[in-house]
Amino acid sequence: MGDYAKQVLRSTDFKPTSGVTTETVVLPGSFFGDKDLDTAKIRDEAKKRKLVTQNAELACLIREKFRDDEIEAMGLWYIVAMHEPMSDSDGDPRLLDARRDVGGRWLSASYVRPGRRWHRDGGFAFAVSPQ
């Protein structure tokens, strides 16, 4: 687990749930054109599809439930939980993500600066809007 992920998980903004089931959709980065791989455009596409922001704990659940080879079978290196950004100890906004790495399973927190461009080998997890 990365240091920034630890900071986010210790944040008072991190609020785990209990007994909640959420249908989740992962939009693969390969779905987007290179110019559309910034956070705002990914969120816009999700909104068009009636997908909504997830709880940050989703990244922890993805990391717990999916092995690296399963994430690789999806064609992905990482899956970002598209929750509301949470600040690290420096005040920088972060999103939690589950990633596979040479060193094995990893929970990380990516810096979400304005205009942040993601890679095509990532996935972006949203919740299906309740009807």
N, CA, C and O atoms as a GROMACS GRO file, in nm:
protein
  524
    1MET      N    1   0.084  -0.117   0.000
    1MET     CA    2   0.000   0.000   0.000
    1MET      C    3   0.089   0.124   0.000
    1MET      O    4   0.187   0.131   0.074
    2GLY      N    5   0.054   0.219  -0.084
    2GLY     CA    6   0.132   0.340  -0.094
    2GLY      C    7   0.108   0.436   0.023
    2GLY      O    8   0.004   0.430   0.088
    3ASP      N    9   0.205   0.523   0.048
    3ASP     CA   10   0.194   0.620   0.157
    3ASP      C   11   0.074   0.713   0.140
    3ASP      O   12   0.004   0.743   0.237
    4TYR      N   13   0.050   0.758   0.016
    4TYR     CA   14  -0.064   0.848  -0.007
    4TYR      C   15  -0.196   0.776   0.017
    4TYR      O   16  -0.290   0.835   0.069
    5ALA      N   17  -0.203   0.649  -0.019
    5ALA     CA   18  -0.324   0.571   0.008
    5ALA      C   19  -0.348   0.563   0.159
    5ALA      O   20  -0.461   0.577   0.204
    6LYS      N   21  -0.242   0.540   0.236
    6LYS     CA   22  -0.256   0.536   0.381
    6LYS      C   23  -0.308   0.668   0.435
    6LYS      O   24  -0.393   0.670   0.525
    7GLN      N   25  -0.258   0.780   0.380
    7GLN     CA   26  -0.304   0.911   0.424
    7GLN      C   27  -0.452   0.930   0.396
    7GLN      O   28  -0.526   0.981   0.480
    8VAL      N   29  -0.496   0.888   0.277
    8VAL     CA   30  -0.637   0.902   0.241
    8VAL      C   31  -0.724   0.814   0.331
    8VAL      O   32  -0.829   0.857   0.378
    9LEU      N   33  -0.680   0.691   0.354
    9LEU     CA   34  -0.758   0.600   0.438
    9LEU      C   35  -0.769   0.648   0.582
    9LEU      O   36  -0.866   0.617   0.651
   10ARG      N   37  -0.670   0.725   0.628
   10ARG     CA   38  -0.672   0.779   0.764
   10ARG      C   39  -0.747   0.912   0.773
   10ARG      O   40  -0.770   0.964   0.882
   11SER      N   41  -0.785   0.966   0.659
   11SER     CA   42  -0.854   1.094   0.654
   11SER      C   43  -0.992   1.085   0.719
   11SER      O   44  -1.057   0.980   0.713
   12THR      N   45  -1.035   1.194   0.780
   12THR     CA   46  -1.171   1.197   0.836
   12THR      C   47  -1.276   1.194   0.726
   12THR      O   48  -1.393   1.167   0.752
   13ASP      N   49  -1.235   1.223   0.601
   13ASP     CA   50  -1.328   1.218   0.488
   13ASP      C   51  -1.356   1.074   0.442
   13ASP      O   52  -1.455   1.050   0.374
   14PHE      N   53  -1.269   0.981   0.479
   14PHE     CA   54  -1.289   0.841   0.439
   14PHE      C   55  -1.393   0.779   0.532
   14PHE      O   56  -1.372   0.768   0.653
   15LYS      N   57  -1.507   0.739   0.474
   15LYS     CA   58  -1.618   0.687   0.553
   15LYS      C   59  -1.660   0.551   0.498
   15LYS      O   60  -1.742   0.544   0.406
   16PRO      N   61  -1.605   0.443   0.554
   16PRO     CA   62  -1.645   0.310   0.508
   16PRO      C   63  -1.792   0.282   0.542
   16PRO      O   64  -1.847   0.337   0.637
   17THR      N   65  -1.852   0.196   0.463
   17THR     CA   66  -1.991   0.158   0.485
   17THR      C   67  -1.997   0.015   0.536
   17THR      O   68  -1.896  -0.056   0.542
   18SER      N   69  -2.116  -0.027   0.574
   18SER     CA   70  -2.137  -0.164   0.619
   18SER      C   71  -2.272  -0.211   0.567
   18SER      O   72  -2.373  -0.142   0.583
   19GLY      N   73  -2.274  -0.328   0.506
   19GLY     CA   74  -2.399  -0.385   0.458
   19GLY      C   75  -2.458  -0.318   0.335
   19GLY      O   76  -2.576  -0.335   0.306
   20VAL      N   77  -2.378  -0.243   0.263
   20VAL     CA   78  -2.424  -0.173   0.143
   20VAL      C   79  -2.377  -0.249   0.020
   20VAL      O   80  -2.261  -0.286   0.010
   21THR      N   81  -2.470  -0.271  -0.073
   21THR     CA   82  -2.434  -0.335  -0.200
   21THR      C   83  -2.452  -0.231  -0.310
   21THR      O   84  -2.556  -0.166  -0.319
   22THR      N   85  -2.351  -0.216  -0.393
   22THR     CA   86  -2.354  -0.118  -0.501
   22THR      C   87  -2.315  -0.186  -0.631
   22THR      O   88  -2.212  -0.252  -0.639
   23GLU      N   89  -2.400  -0.171  -0.733
   23GLU     CA   90  -2.365  -0.222  -0.865
   23GLU      C   91  -2.261  -0.128  -0.926
   23GLU      O   92  -2.279  -0.007  -0.929
   24THR      N   93  -2.152  -0.186  -0.972
   24THR     CA   94  -2.038  -0.108  -1.019
   24THR      C   95  -2.011  -0.135  -1.166
   24THR      O   96  -2.024  -0.247  -1.215
   25VAL      N   97  -1.973  -0.029  -1.237
   25VAL     CA   98  -1.933  -0.038  -1.377
   25VAL      C   99  -1.792   0.018  -1.389
   25VAL      O  100  -1.761   0.123  -1.331
   26VAL      N  101  -1.706  -0.051  -1.464
   26VAL     CA  102  -1.572  -0.001  -1.491
   26VAL      C  103  -1.565   0.040  -1.637
   26VAL      O  104  -1.582  -0.044  -1.727
   27LEU      N  105  -1.540   0.168  -1.662
   27LEU     CA  106  -1.519   0.217  -1.798
   27LEU      C  107  -1.370   0.204  -1.828
   27LEU      O  108  -1.289   0.269  -1.762
   28PRO      N  109  -1.332   0.123  -1.927
   28PRO     CA  110  -1.189   0.108  -1.958
   28PRO      C  111  -1.135   0.232  -2.028
   28PRO      O  112  -1.205   0.296  -2.106
   29GLY      N  113  -1.010   0.265  -2.000
   29GLY     CA  114  -0.946   0.379  -2.065
   29GLY      C  115  -0.944   0.366  -2.216
   29GLY      O  116  -0.946   0.467  -2.286
   30SER      N  117  -0.940   0.243  -2.267
   30SER     CA  118  -0.938   0.221  -2.412
   30SER      C  119  -1.068   0.266  -2.478
   30SER      O  120  -1.073   0.281  -2.600
   31PHE      N  121  -1.172   0.287  -2.399
   31PHE     CA  122  -1.300   0.335  -2.449
   31PHE      C  123  -1.290   0.482  -2.493
   31PHE      O  124  -1.365   0.526  -2.579
   32PHE      N  125  -1.197   0.554  -2.434
   32PHE     CA  126  -1.184   0.698  -2.457
   32PHE      C  127  -1.075   0.728  -2.558
   32PHE      O  128  -0.978   0.653  -2.571
   33GLY      N  129  -1.091   0.838  -2.631
   33GLY     CA  130  -0.983   0.887  -2.715
   33GLY      C  131  -0.876   0.948  -2.627
   33GLY      O  132  -0.903   0.986  -2.513
   34ASP      N  133  -0.755   0.959  -2.680
   34ASP     CA  134  -0.645   1.014  -2.601
   34ASP      C  135  -0.675   1.152  -2.543
   34ASP      O  136  -0.631   1.183  -2.432
   35LYS      N  137  -0.749   1.234  -2.617
   35LYS     CA  138  -0.780   1.369  -2.570
   35LYS      C  139  -0.890   1.370  -2.464
   35LYS      O  140  -0.914   1.471  -2.398
   36ASP      N  141  -0.957   1.256  -2.448
   36ASP     CA  142  -1.069   1.248  -2.354
   36ASP      C  143  -1.034   1.175  -2.225
   36ASP      O  144  -1.123   1.141  -2.146
   37LEU      N  145  -0.906   1.150  -2.203
   37LEU     CA  146  -0.864   1.075  -2.084
   37LEU      C  147  -0.828   1.166  -1.967
   37LEU      O  148  -0.732   1.139  -1.895
   38ASP      N  149  -0.904   1.274  -1.950
   38ASP     CA  150  -0.883   1.354  -1.829
   38ASP      C  151  -1.003   1.332  -1.737
   38ASP      O  152  -1.110   1.291  -1.781
   39THR      N  153  -0.983   1.360  -1.612
   39THR     CA  154  -1.082   1.327  -1.510
   39THR      C  155  -1.219   1.387  -1.540
   39THR      O  156  -1.320   1.318  -1.528
   40ALA      N  157  -1.224   1.514  -1.580
   40ALA     CA  158  -1.352   1.580  -1.606
   40ALA      C  159  -1.427   1.513  -1.720
   40ALA      O  160  -1.548   1.493  -1.711
   41LYS      N  161  -1.358   1.479  -1.828
   41LYS     CA  162  -1.424   1.416  -1.943
   41LYS      C  163  -1.470   1.274  -1.911
   41LYS      O  164  -1.573   1.229  -1.959
   42ILE      N  165  -1.393   1.204  -1.830
   42ILE     CA  166  -1.434   1.070  -1.788
   42ILE      C  167  -1.560   1.080  -1.703
   42ILE      O  168  -1.653   1.001  -1.719
   43ARG      N  169  -1.564   1.177  -1.612
   43ARG     CA  170  -1.684   1.196  -1.530
   43ARG      C  171  -1.804   1.238  -1.616
   43ARG      O  172  -1.916   1.194  -1.590
   44ASP      N  173  -1.781   1.321  -1.717
   44ASP     CA  174  -1.890   1.362  -1.807
   44ASP      C  175  -1.948   1.241  -1.880
   44ASP      O  176  -2.070   1.229  -1.891
   45GLU      N  177  -1.862   1.153  -1.928
   45GLU     CA  178  -1.909   1.032  -1.998
   45GLU      C  179  -1.988   0.944  -1.903
   45GLU      O  180  -2.091   0.888  -1.941
   46ALA      N  181  -1.942   0.931  -1.781
   46ALA     CA  182  -2.015   0.851  -1.682
   46ALA      C  183  -2.154   0.910  -1.656
   46ALA      O  184  -2.252   0.836  -1.646
   47LYS      N  185  -2.160   1.040  -1.646
   47LYS     CA  186  -2.289   1.106  -1.621
   47LYS      C  187  -2.386   1.080  -1.736
   47LYS      O  188  -2.504   1.055  -1.712
   48LYS      N  189  -2.337   1.085  -1.860
   48LYS     CA  190  -2.422   1.055  -1.977
   48LYS      C  191  -2.480   0.915  -1.968
   48LYS      O  192  -2.590   0.889  -2.015
   49ARG      N  193  -2.405   0.825  -1.907
   49ARG     CA  194  -2.447   0.685  -1.894
   49ARG      C  195  -2.522   0.659  -1.763
   49ARG      O  196  -2.547   0.544  -1.726
   50LYS      N  197  -2.556   0.768  -1.693
   50LYS     CA  198  -2.628   0.760  -1.566
   50LYS      C  199  -2.551   0.682  -1.459
   50LYS      O  200  -2.609   0.611  -1.377
   51LEU      N  201  -2.420   0.698  -1.461
   51LEU     CA  202  -2.334   0.642  -1.358
   51LEU      C  203  -2.302   0.752  -1.259
   51LEU      O  204  -2.298   0.870  -1.295
   52VAL      N  205  -2.279   0.714  -1.135
   52VAL     CA  206  -2.256   0.814  -1.030
   52VAL      C  207  -2.128   0.784  -0.953
   52VAL      O  208  -2.069   0.677  -0.966
   53THR      N  209  -2.087   0.880  -0.874
   53THR     CA  210  -1.967   0.871  -0.793
   53THR      C  211  -1.978   0.756  -0.692
   53THR      O  212  -2.084   0.734  -0.633
   54GLN      N  213  -1.869   0.685  -0.674
   54GLN     CA  214  -1.860   0.574  -0.580
   54GLN      C  215  -1.807   0.621  -0.446
   54GLN      O  216  -1.752   0.730  -0.434
   55ASN      N  217  -1.823   0.538  -0.344
   55ASN     CA  218  -1.756   0.558  -0.217
   55ASN      C  219  -1.609   0.520  -0.237
   55ASN      O  220  -1.579   0.426  -0.311
   56ALA      N  221  -1.520   0.589  -0.172
   56ALA     CA  222  -1.376   0.563  -0.187
   56ALA      C  223  -1.337   0.421  -0.149
   56ALA      O  224  -1.238   0.369  -0.201
   57GLU      N  225  -1.412   0.359  -0.060
   57GLU     CA  226  -1.378   0.223  -0.018
   57GLU      C  227  -1.383   0.123  -0.133
   57GLU      O  228  -1.329   0.013  -0.121
   58LEU      N  229  -1.447   0.160  -0.244
   58LEU     CA  230  -1.454   0.069  -0.357
   58LEU      C  231  -1.316   0.024  -0.402
   58LEU      O  232  -1.297  -0.093  -0.437
   59ALA      N  233  -1.219   0.114  -0.402
   59ALA     CA  234  -1.082   0.077  -0.443
   59ALA      C  235  -1.028  -0.034  -0.353
   59ALA      O  236  -0.961  -0.125  -0.400
   60CYS      N  237  -1.056  -0.024  -0.224
   60CYS     CA  238  -1.011  -0.128  -0.130
   60CYS      C  239  -1.078  -0.261  -0.162
   60CYS      O  240  -1.014  -0.366  -0.159
   61LEU      N  241  -1.207  -0.256  -0.191
   61LEU     CA  242  -1.281  -0.379  -0.221
   61LEU      C  243  -1.233  -0.442  -0.352
   61LEU      O  244  -1.221  -0.564  -0.361
   62ILE      N  245  -1.207  -0.359  -0.453
   62ILE     CA  246  -1.155  -0.411  -0.580
   62ILE      C  247  -1.020  -0.478  -0.556
   62ILE      O  248  -0.994  -0.588  -0.605
   63ARG      N  249  -0.935  -0.411  -0.479
   63ARG     CA  250  -0.802  -0.467  -0.454
   63ARG      C  251  -0.813  -0.599  -0.377
   63ARG      O  252  -0.736  -0.692  -0.402
   64GLU      N  253  -0.908  -0.607  -0.287
   64GLU     CA  254  -0.927  -0.729  -0.208
   64GLU      C  255  -0.985  -0.843  -0.292
   64GLU      O  256  -0.946  -0.958  -0.274
   65LYS      N  257  -1.077  -0.812  -0.381
   65LYS     CA  258  -1.153  -0.916  -0.452
   65LYS      C  259  -1.088  -0.962  -0.583
   65LYS      O  260  -1.112  -1.076  -0.624
   66PHE      N  261  -1.009  -0.878  -0.648
   66PHE     CA  262  -0.952  -0.914  -0.778
   66PHE      C  263  -0.802  -0.938  -0.768
   66PHE      O  264  -0.728  -0.854  -0.716
   67ARG      N  265  -0.760  -1.053  -0.817
   67ARG     CA  266  -0.616  -1.082  -0.827
   67ARG      C  267  -0.559  -1.002  -0.944
   67ARG      O  268  -0.632  -0.955  -1.031
   68ASP      N  269  -0.427  -0.989  -0.945
   68ASP     CA  270  -0.361  -0.917  -1.054
   68ASP      C  271  -0.392  -0.978  -1.190
   68ASP      O  272  -0.413  -0.906  -1.287
   69ASP      N  273  -0.394  -1.112  -1.198
   69ASP     CA  274  -0.420  -1.176  -1.327
   69ASP      C  275  -0.563  -1.148  -1.374
   69ASP      O  276  -0.588  -1.148  -1.495
   70GLU      N  277  -0.656  -1.126  -1.283
   70GLU     CA  278  -0.793  -1.092  -1.321
   70GLU      C  279  -0.800  -0.948  -1.374
   70GLU      O  280  -0.872  -0.920  -1.470
   71ILE      N  281  -0.727  -0.858  -1.311
   71ILE     CA  282  -0.722  -0.720  -1.360
   71ILE      C  283  -0.654  -0.718  -1.497
   71ILE      O  284  -0.696  -0.646  -1.588
   72GLU      N  285  -0.548  -0.796  -1.511
   72GLU     CA  286  -0.479  -0.806  -1.640
   72GLU      C  287  -0.572  -0.863  -1.747
   72GLU      O  288  -0.569  -0.816  -1.861
   73ALA      N  289  -0.655  -0.961  -1.713
   73ALA     CA  290  -0.750  -1.020  -1.809
   73ALA      C  291  -0.852  -0.916  -1.858
   73ALA      O  292  -0.908  -0.930  -1.966
   74MET      N  293  -0.875  -0.813  -1.777
   74MET     CA  294  -0.963  -0.704  -1.819
   74MET      C  295  -0.890  -0.607  -1.912
   74MET      O  296  -0.951  -0.514  -1.965
   75GLY      N  297  -0.761  -0.629  -1.932
   75GLY     CA  298  -0.681  -0.539  -2.015
   75GLY      C  299  -0.637  -0.414  -1.942
   75GLY      O  300  -0.606  -0.313  -2.005
   76LEU      N  301  -0.633  -0.421  -1.809
   76LEU     CA  302  -0.604  -0.302  -1.727
   76LEU      C  303  -0.482  -0.322  -1.639
   76LEU      O  304  -0.447  -0.435  -1.603
   77TRP      N  305  -0.418  -0.210  -1.605
   77TRP     CA  306  -0.311  -0.208  -1.505
   77TRP      C  307  -0.365  -0.158  -1.372
   77TRP      O  308  -0.315  -0.194  -1.266
   78TYR      N  309  -0.468  -0.072  -1.378
   78TYR     CA  310  -0.524  -0.016  -1.255
   78TYR      C  311  -0.672   0.015  -1.275
   78TYR      O  312  -0.720   0.030  -1.387
   79ILE      N  313  -0.743   0.024  -1.162
   79ILE     CA  314  -0.884   0.065  -1.162
   79ILE      C  315  -0.898   0.174  -1.056
   79ILE      O  316  -0.871   0.152  -0.938
   80VAL      N  317  -0.939   0.292  -1.101
   80VAL     CA  318  -0.957   0.407  -1.012
   80VAL      C  319  -1.102   0.410  -0.964
   80VAL      O  320  -1.195   0.403  -1.044
   81ALA      N  321  -1.121   0.419  -0.834
   81ALA     CA  322  -1.255   0.442  -0.778
   81ALA      C  323  -1.283   0.591  -0.795
   81ALA      O  324  -1.214   0.675  -0.736
   82MET      N  325  -1.383   0.624  -0.874
   82MET     CA  326  -1.409   0.765  -0.906
   82MET      C  327  -1.496   0.830  -0.798
   82MET      O  328  -1.607   0.877  -0.825
   83HIS      N  329  -1.442   0.831  -0.676
   83HIS     CA  330  -1.507   0.895  -0.562
   83HIS      C  331  -1.475   1.044  -0.564
   83HIS      O  332  -1.400   1.090  -0.650
   84GLU      N  333  -1.532   1.117  -0.471
   84GLU     CA  334  -1.494   1.257  -0.456
   84GLU      C  335  -1.349   1.259  -0.408
   84GLU      O  336  -1.314   1.183  -0.317
   85PRO      N  337  -1.264   1.343  -0.467
   85PRO     CA  338  -1.123   1.346  -0.425
   85PRO      C  339  -1.110   1.375  -0.275
   85PRO      O  340  -1.188   1.450  -0.216
   86MET      N  341  -1.008   1.314  -0.216
   86MET     CA  342  -0.976   1.336  -0.075
   86MET      C  343  -0.834   1.390  -0.067
   86MET      O  344  -0.748   1.353  -0.146
   87SER      N  345  -0.810   1.476   0.029
   87SER     CA  346  -0.679   1.540   0.040
   87SER      C  347  -0.579   1.453   0.114
   87SER      O  348  -0.612   1.384   0.211
   88ASP      N  349  -0.454   1.457   0.065
   88ASP     CA  350  -0.345   1.392   0.137
   88ASP      C  351  -0.293   1.491   0.242
   88ASP      O  352  -0.352   1.597   0.261
   89SER      N  353  -0.186   1.458   0.310
   89SER     CA  354  -0.134   1.543   0.418
   89SER      C  355  -0.083   1.678   0.368
   89SER      O  356  -0.067   1.772   0.446
   90ASP      N  357  -0.055   1.687   0.237
   90ASP     CA  358  -0.012   1.815   0.178
   90ASP      C  359  -0.130   1.896   0.125
   90ASP      O  360  -0.111   2.007   0.076
   91GLY      N  361  -0.251   1.841   0.135
   91GLY     CA  362  -0.369   1.909   0.083
   91GLY      C  363  -0.396   1.882  -0.064
   91GLY      O  364  -0.486   1.942  -0.122
   92ASP      N  365  -0.319   1.791  -0.125
   92ASP     CA  366  -0.339   1.759  -0.267
   92ASP      C  367  -0.453   1.659  -0.282
   92ASP      O  368  -0.461   1.563  -0.206
   93PRO      N  369  -0.542   1.680  -0.382
   93PRO     CA  370  -0.654   1.589  -0.402
   93PRO      C  371  -0.609   1.455  -0.459
   93PRO      O  372  -0.525   1.450  -0.549
   94ARG      N  373  -0.666   1.346  -0.407
   94ARG     CA  374  -0.627   1.210  -0.447
   94ARG      C  375  -0.750   1.124  -0.471
   94ARG      O  376  -0.855   1.143  -0.408
   95LEU      N  377  -0.735   1.028  -0.562
   95LEU     CA  378  -0.834   0.922  -0.583
   95LEU      C  379  -0.766   0.789  -0.555
   95LEU      O  380  -0.654   0.765  -0.600
   96LEU      N  381  -0.832   0.702  -0.481
   96LEU     CA  382  -0.777   0.569  -0.453
   96LEU      C  383  -0.790   0.481  -0.576
   96LEU      O  384  -0.888   0.487  -0.650
   97ASP      N  385  -0.689   0.398  -0.598
   97ASP     CA  386  -0.695   0.303  -0.708
   97ASP      C  387  -0.631   0.171  -0.669
   97ASP      O  388  -0.539   0.165  -0.588
   98ALA      N  389  -0.683   0.066  -0.729
   98ALA     CA  390  -0.629  -0.068  -0.713
   98ALA      C  391  -0.546  -0.095  -0.837
   98ALA      O  392  -0.593  -0.077  -0.949
   99ARG      N  393  -0.421  -0.137  -0.817
   99ARG     CA  394  -0.334  -0.158  -0.933
   99ARG      C  395  -0.253  -0.284  -0.919
   99ARG      O  396  -0.223  -0.332  -0.810
  100ARG      N  397  -0.218  -0.337  -1.035
  100ARG     CA  398  -0.124  -0.449  -1.037
  100ARG      C  399   0.011  -0.389  -1.072
  100ARG      O  400   0.019  -0.290  -1.145
  101ASP      N  401   0.115  -0.448  -1.020
  101ASP     CA  402   0.248  -0.391  -1.039
  101ASP      C  403   0.347  -0.506  -1.039
  101ASP      O  404   0.316  -0.618  -0.999
  102VAL      N  405   0.468  -0.476  -1.083
  102VAL     CA  406   0.574  -0.576  -1.083
  102VAL      C  407   0.592  -0.632  -0.943
  102VAL      O  408   0.621  -0.751  -0.926
  103GLY      N  409   0.576  -0.548  -0.842
  103GLY     CA  410   0.592  -0.589  -0.704
  103GLY      C  411   0.469  -0.656  -0.645
  103GLY      O  412   0.471  -0.695  -0.528
  104GLY      N  413   0.362  -0.670  -0.723
  104GLY     CA  414   0.242  -0.737  -0.674
  104GLY      C  415   0.126  -0.642  -0.654
  104GLY      O  416   0.125  -0.529  -0.703
  105ARG      N  417   0.028  -0.690  -0.579
  105ARG     CA  418  -0.096  -0.615  -0.555
  105ARG      C  419  -0.066  -0.482  -0.486
  105ARG      O  420   0.022  -0.475  -0.400
  106TRP      N  421  -0.140  -0.378  -0.524
  106TRP     CA  422  -0.108  -0.246  -0.474
  106TRP      C  423  -0.235  -0.164  -0.459
  106TRP      O  424  -0.322  -0.169  -0.546
  107LEU      N  425  -0.245  -0.089  -0.351
  107LEU     CA  426  -0.349   0.012  -0.334
  107LEU      C  427  -0.276   0.145  -0.332
  107LEU      O  428  -0.185   0.165  -0.251
  108SER      N  429  -0.316   0.234  -0.419
  108SER     CA  430  -0.246   0.360  -0.436
  108SER      C  431  -0.346   0.474  -0.430
  108SER      O  432  -0.467   0.452  -0.428
  109ALA      N  433  -0.295   0.596  -0.428
  109ALA     CA  434  -0.379   0.716  -0.433
  109ALA      C  435  -0.316   0.812  -0.533
  109ALA      O  436  -0.208   0.867  -0.510
  110SER      N  437  -0.384   0.831  -0.644
  110SER     CA  438  -0.331   0.913  -0.753
  110SER      C  439  -0.370   1.059  -0.736
  110SER      O  440  -0.483   1.092  -0.698
  111TYR      N  441  -0.275   1.146  -0.765
  111TYR     CA  442  -0.295   1.290  -0.758
  111TYR      C  443  -0.390   1.330  -0.871
  111TYR      O  444  -0.369   1.292  -0.986
  112VAL      N  445  -0.493   1.407  -0.837
  112VAL     CA  446  -0.594   1.446  -0.936
  112VAL      C  447  -0.588   1.597  -0.959
  112VAL      O  448  -0.681   1.669  -0.924
  113ARG      N  449  -0.480   1.642  -1.016
  113ARG     CA  450  -0.468   1.784  -1.047
  113ARG      C  451  -0.563   1.818  -1.162
  113ARG      O  452  -0.601   1.729  -1.238
  114PRO      N  453  -0.603   1.945  -1.176
  114PRO     CA  454  -0.689   1.983  -1.289
  114PRO      C  455  -0.623   1.946  -1.422
  114PRO      O  456  -0.504   1.971  -1.443
  115GLY      N  457  -0.701   1.887  -1.510
  115GLY     CA  458  -0.648   1.847  -1.640
  115GLY      C  459  -0.570   1.718  -1.638
  115GLY      O  460  -0.509   1.681  -1.738
  116ARG      N  461  -0.571   1.647  -1.525
  116ARG     CA  462  -0.497   1.521  -1.512
  116ARG      C  463  -0.534   1.428  -1.627
  116ARG      O  464  -0.652   1.401  -1.651
  117ARG      N  465  -0.433   1.378  -1.696
  117ARG     CA  466  -0.454   1.280  -1.803
  117ARG      C  467  -0.421   1.142  -1.750
  117ARG      O  468  -0.317   1.121  -1.686
  118TRP      N  469  -0.510   1.048  -1.776
  118TRP     CA  470  -0.492   0.909  -1.736
  118TRP      C  471  -0.440   0.829  -1.855
  118TRP      O  472  -0.432   0.880  -1.966
  119HIS      N  473  -0.406   0.706  -1.830
  119HIS     CA  474  -0.355   0.618  -1.936
  119HIS      C  475  -0.467   0.528  -1.986
  119HIS      O  476  -0.563   0.499  -1.915
  120ARG      N  477  -0.452   0.484  -2.110
  120ARG     CA  478  -0.552   0.397  -2.173
  120ARG      C  479  -0.558   0.259  -2.106
  120ARG      O  480  -0.655   0.186  -2.125
  121ASP      N  481  -0.456   0.223  -2.031
  121ASP     CA  482  -0.456   0.091  -1.967
  121ASP      C  483  -0.518   0.094  -1.826
  121ASP      O  484  -0.501  -0.001  -1.749
  122GLY      N  485  -0.588   0.203  -1.795
  122GLY     CA  486  -0.658   0.213  -1.667
  122GLY      C  487  -0.807   0.193  -1.685
  122GLY      O  488  -0.859   0.199  -1.796
  123GLY      N  489  -0.875   0.170  -1.574
  123GLY     CA  490  -1.020   0.161  -1.573
  123GLY      C  491  -1.075   0.256  -1.467
  123GLY      O  492  -1.004   0.292  -1.373
  124PHE      N  493  -1.200   0.296  -1.485
  124PHE     CA  494  -1.259   0.399  -1.399
  124PHE      C  495  -1.393   0.349  -1.346
  124PHE      O  496  -1.488   0.332  -1.422
  125ALA      N  497  -1.400   0.325  -1.215
  125ALA     CA  498  -1.515   0.260  -1.153
  125ALA      C  499  -1.617   0.363  -1.103
  125ALA      O  500  -1.584   0.456  -1.030
  126PHE      N  501  -1.741   0.341  -1.146
  126PHE     CA  502  -1.854   0.423  -1.105
  126PHE      C  503  -1.966   0.332  -1.056
  126PHE      O  504  -1.965   0.211  -1.082
  127ALA      N  505  -2.061   0.390  -0.984
  127ALA     CA  506  -2.179   0.316  -0.941
  127ALA      C  507  -2.291   0.337  -1.042
  127ALA      O  508  -2.301   0.442  -1.105
  128VAL      N  509  -2.375   0.235  -1.057
  128VAL     CA  510  -2.495   0.248  -1.138
  128VAL      C  511  -2.594   0.328  -1.054
  128VAL      O  512  -2.617   0.297  -0.937
  129SER      N  513  -2.653   0.430  -1.115
  129SER     CA  514  -2.748   0.515  -1.044
  129SER      C  515  -2.871   0.434  -1.002
  129SER      O  516  -2.929   0.363  -1.084
  130PRO      N  517  -2.912   0.445  -0.875
  130PRO     CA  518  -3.033   0.374  -0.833
  130PRO      C  519  -3.154   0.429  -0.907
  130PRO      O  520  -3.165   0.549  -0.930
  131GLN      N  521  -3.243   0.341  -0.945
  131GLN     CA  522  -3.362   0.384  -1.022
  131GLN      C  523  -3.467   0.445  -0.935
  131GLN      O  524  -3.573   0.485  -0.984
   0.00000   0.00000   0.00000
